[in-house]
Amino acid sequence: MNFQAVKSIYIFEMSRMRRTVLQSVVSPVLSTSLYFIVFGAAIGSRIDEIDGVPYGSFIVPGLMMLTLLQNSISNASFGIYFPKFVGTIYEVLSAPVSFLEIVLGYVGAAATKSVILGTIILATAHLFVPIEIRHPFFMVFFLLATAITFSLFGFVIGIWADNFEKLQLIPLLIVTPLVFLGGSFYSIEMLPEFWQKVTLANPVLYLISGFRWSFFETSDVSPQVSIFMITLFLAACIALVWWIFKTGYKLKA
């Protein structure tokens, strides 16, 4: 394992966060604060509690997951797309660095940024609503597993994309709607029975539900199922990244 190569890629990618602190940190925090103001004040005044949890506190895991997924994908996809766009990716591929070390550098940096941002969002939420984390170990597990999984997914999108439009296609048209329809701001028990069954086909539901359980011990699906699903997503993303480097898909000139 060439740790120096991993460290170099990691530090280079992390430096972008310092250079774009307004876009990387301040903007998501402001957006989350607006969610609390709008949903907490407008909807929270009409919904006192969900499963015994105050509505303002109930939406915290969903907001964190929304931010985590969006930033994990965007950080990782842009991180690998830009070197491919300007041609510097071939310097990395021709260097004595294995594909595992390349992935560790790029995906590790993207996941780290997302975890830092998720932690900041959690601290910001404390300013608005009371929060209790009943299972901190599982909370950290879901936080890290989700950040790593969707950073890998973003890495795949960055390699697949041929232009900046494609880079935003999947996050905007697929991932974001799935997050909003996956119980971020409500329990699926509030839906009609038919739509509850439809929502169970949404993979993001299992991530949000498991993450919320780690806070309040309330969830729409079993936490064991949530752990299985995030592990399955992670394994699928690892397999896909391995296939990309094995075949050279979109990497060979």
C-alpha positions as CSV (number, residue, x, y, z in Angstrom):
1,M,0.0,0.0,0.0
2,N,1.5,3.3,-1.1
3,F,0.3,5.5,1.8
4,Q,2.1,8.5,0.5
5,A,0.1,8.4,-2.7
6,V,-3.1,8.1,-0.8
7,K,-2.1,10.9,1.5
8,S,-1.2,13.2,-1.4
9,I,-4.5,12.7,-3.2
10,Y,-6.4,13.0,0.0
11,I,-4.7,16.3,1.1
12,F,-5.1,17.7,-2.4
13,E,-8.9,17.0,-2.4
14,M,-9.4,18.3,1.1
15,S,-7.7,21.5,0.2
16,R,-10.6,22.3,-2.1
17,M,-12.9,22.5,0.9
18,R,-10.7,25.2,2.5
19,R,-10.7,27.2,-0.8
20,T,-14.4,27.0,-1.3
21,V,-15.6,27.2,2.4
22,L,-18.6,29.4,1.4
23,Q,-19.9,26.9,-1.1
24,S,-18.8,23.7,0.8
25,V,-19.8,24.6,4.4
26,V,-21.7,27.9,4.8
27,S,-24.2,27.3,2.0
28,P,-25.4,23.9,3.2
29,V,-25.6,25.2,6.8
30,L,-27.7,28.1,5.7
31,S,-30.0,25.9,3.6
32,T,-30.5,23.5,6.6
33,S,-31.3,26.5,8.8
34,L,-34.0,27.6,6.3
35,Y,-35.4,24.1,6.4
36,F,-35.7,24.3,10.2
37,I,-37.3,27.7,10.0
38,V,-39.8,26.8,7.2
39,F,-40.7,23.2,8.2
40,G,-40.3,23.7,11.9
41,A,-42.4,26.9,12.1
42,A,-44.9,26.3,9.3
43,I,-45.5,22.6,9.6
44,G,-44.3,22.1,13.1
45,S,-47.1,24.4,14.4
46,R,-49.6,21.9,12.8
47,I,-47.8,18.7,13.7
48,D,-46.9,18.5,17.4
49,E,-45.3,15.0,17.4
50,I,-44.6,12.0,15.3
51,D,-44.2,8.7,17.2
52,G,-43.7,10.7,20.4
53,V,-40.9,12.8,18.9
54,P,-41.4,16.6,18.5
55,Y,-41.6,17.4,14.8
56,G,-38.7,19.8,14.8
57,S,-36.5,17.0,16.2
58,F,-38.0,14.4,14.0
59,I,-36.8,16.0,10.8
60,V,-33.1,16.4,12.0
61,P,-32.0,12.9,10.8
62,G,-33.7,13.4,7.4
63,L,-32.1,16.8,6.9
64,M,-28.7,15.4,7.8
65,M,-29.2,12.5,5.4
66,L,-30.3,14.9,2.7
67,T,-27.2,17.0,3.1
68,L,-25.0,13.9,3.5
69,L,-26.2,12.2,0.3
70,Q,-26.1,15.4,-1.8
71,N,-22.6,16.4,-0.7
72,S,-21.1,12.9,-0.8
73,I,-22.1,12.5,-4.4
74,S,-21.2,16.0,-5.5
75,N,-17.8,16.0,-3.8
76,A,-16.8,12.6,-5.1
77,S,-18.2,13.1,-8.6
78,F,-16.5,16.5,-9.2
79,G,-13.3,15.3,-7.5
80,I,-12.8,12.6,-10.2
81,Y,-14.5,14.3,-13.1
82,F,-12.4,17.5,-13.1
83,P,-9.1,15.6,-13.5
84,K,-10.7,13.5,-16.2
85,F,-12.0,16.7,-17.9
86,V,-8.6,18.5,-17.9
87,G,-6.6,15.3,-18.6
88,T,-4.6,15.1,-15.4
89,I,-6.3,11.8,-14.5
90,Y,-3.9,10.0,-16.9
91,E,-1.0,11.2,-14.9
92,V,-2.5,9.5,-11.9
93,L,-3.3,6.3,-13.8
94,S,0.2,6.1,-15.2
95,A,1.8,6.6,-11.8
96,P,2.8,3.6,-9.7
97,V,-0.4,3.8,-7.8
98,S,-3.0,1.0,-7.6
99,F,-6.7,1.6,-8.2
100,L,-7.4,0.9,-4.6
101,E,-5.1,3.8,-3.5
102,I,-6.7,6.1,-6.0
103,V,-10.2,5.3,-4.7
104,L,-9.0,5.6,-1.1
105,G,-7.6,9.1,-1.8
106,Y,-10.6,10.5,-3.7
107,V,-13.4,8.7,-1.9
108,G,-11.8,9.2,1.5
109,A,-11.6,12.9,1.0
110,A,-15.2,13.2,-0.3
111,A,-16.5,11.1,2.6
112,T,-14.5,13.1,5.1
113,K,-16.0,16.4,3.8
114,S,-19.5,14.9,4.1
115,V,-19.0,13.7,7.7
116,I,-17.6,17.1,8.7
117,L,-20.6,18.8,7.2
118,G,-23.0,16.3,8.7
119,T,-21.5,17.0,12.1
120,I,-21.8,20.8,11.6
121,I,-25.5,20.3,10.6
122,L,-26.1,18.3,13.8
123,A,-24.5,21.1,15.9
124,T,-26.6,23.6,14.0
125,A,-29.8,21.6,14.7
126,H,-29.0,21.9,18.5
127,L,-29.6,25.6,18.1
128,F,-33.2,25.1,17.0
129,V,-34.5,21.9,18.6
130,P,-33.6,19.5,21.5
131,I,-31.8,16.3,20.2
132,E,-31.1,13.1,21.9
133,I,-28.9,10.4,20.4
134,R,-29.9,7.1,22.0
135,H,-27.6,4.9,20.0
136,P,-24.5,6.9,19.2
137,F,-22.6,3.9,17.9
138,F,-25.2,3.1,15.3
139,M,-25.5,6.8,14.5
140,V,-21.8,7.0,13.7
141,F,-22.1,3.7,11.7
142,F,-24.9,5.0,9.5
143,L,-23.1,8.4,9.1
144,L,-19.9,6.8,8.0
145,A,-21.4,4.0,5.9
146,T,-23.7,6.4,4.1
147,A,-20.9,8.9,3.4
148,I,-18.6,6.2,2.1
149,T,-21.3,4.5,0.0
150,F,-22.5,7.6,-1.7
151,S,-19.0,9.0,-2.2
152,L,-18.3,5.7,-4.1
153,F,-21.5,6.2,-6.0
154,G,-20.5,9.8,-6.8
155,F,-17.1,8.5,-7.9
156,V,-18.8,6.3,-10.4
157,I,-21.0,9.2,-11.6
158,G,-17.9,11.3,-12.1
159,I,-16.3,8.6,-14.3
160,W,-19.5,8.0,-16.2
161,A,-20.3,11.7,-16.9
162,D,-19.1,13.1,-20.2
163,N,-20.0,16.7,-19.4
164,F,-21.2,18.9,-16.5
165,E,-24.9,18.3,-17.4
166,K,-24.5,14.6,-16.9
167,L,-22.6,15.2,-13.6
168,Q,-25.8,16.8,-12.2
169,L,-28.3,14.6,-13.9
170,I,-28.6,11.7,-11.4
171,P,-28.2,13.7,-8.2
172,L,-30.9,16.2,-9.2
173,L,-33.4,14.0,-11.0
174,I,-33.1,10.8,-9.1
175,V,-31.3,11.1,-5.7
176,T,-32.9,14.3,-4.4
177,P,-36.5,13.2,-5.2
178,L,-35.8,9.8,-3.6
179,V,-34.6,11.6,-0.4
180,F,-37.6,13.9,-0.2
181,L,-40.0,10.9,-0.8
182,G,-38.0,8.6,1.5
183,G,-39.5,9.9,4.8
184,S,-37.1,12.8,5.4
185,F,-39.9,15.0,6.7
186,Y,-42.6,12.5,7.6
187,S,-43.3,9.0,8.7
188,I,-44.6,6.7,5.9
189,E,-47.3,5.6,8.4
190,M,-48.9,9.0,7.7
191,L,-49.4,7.9,4.0
192,P,-52.3,5.8,2.6
193,E,-51.6,2.0,2.7
194,F,-50.9,1.9,-1.1
195,W,-48.3,4.6,-1.0
196,Q,-46.7,3.0,2.1
197,K,-46.0,-0.1,0.0
198,V,-44.8,2.0,-2.9
199,T,-42.4,3.9,-0.6
200,L,-40.9,0.7,0.6
201,A,-39.4,0.4,-2.9
202,N,-37.4,3.6,-2.2
203,P,-33.9,2.5,-1.1
204,V,-33.2,5.8,0.6
205,L,-36.1,5.1,3.0
206,Y,-34.0,2.4,4.7
207,L,-31.0,4.8,5.2
208,I,-33.2,7.6,6.7
209,S,-35.2,5.1,8.8
210,G,-32.1,3.5,10.3
211,F,-30.4,6.8,10.9
212,R,-33.6,8.1,12.7
213,W,-33.8,5.0,14.8
214,S,-30.3,5.7,16.1
215,F,-31.6,9.0,17.4
216,F,-35.1,8.3,18.7
217,E,-35.6,4.5,18.5
218,T,-38.4,5.1,16.1
219,S,-38.3,4.0,12.5
220,D,-40.5,3.0,9.5
221,V,-38.6,-0.3,8.9
222,S,-36.5,-2.6,11.1
223,P,-33.0,-1.2,12.0
224,Q,-31.6,-4.6,11.1
225,V,-33.1,-4.2,7.6
226,S,-31.6,-0.8,7.3
227,I,-28.1,-2.1,8.3
228,F,-28.5,-4.9,5.7
229,M,-29.5,-2.4,3.0
230,I,-26.7,0.1,3.6
231,T,-24.2,-2.8,3.6
232,L,-25.7,-4.1,0.4
233,F,-25.4,-0.7,-1.2
234,L,-21.8,-0.4,-0.1
235,A,-20.9,-3.8,-1.5
236,A,-22.6,-2.9,-4.8
237,C,-20.7,0.4,-5.1
238,I,-17.4,-1.3,-4.3
239,A,-18.0,-4.0,-7.0
240,L,-18.9,-1.3,-9.5
241,V,-15.8,0.7,-8.9
242,W,-13.7,-2.5,-9.1
243,W,-15.3,-3.3,-12.5
244,I,-14.6,0.2,-13.8
245,F,-10.9,0.0,-13.0
246,K,-10.6,-3.6,-14.2
247,T,-12.2,-2.8,-17.6
248,G,-10.9,0.8,-17.9
249,Y,-14.4,2.0,-18.5
250,K,-14.3,5.7,-19.5
251,L,-10.7,5.9,-18.3
252,K,-8.8,4.6,-21.3
253,A,-8.2,7.1,-24.1
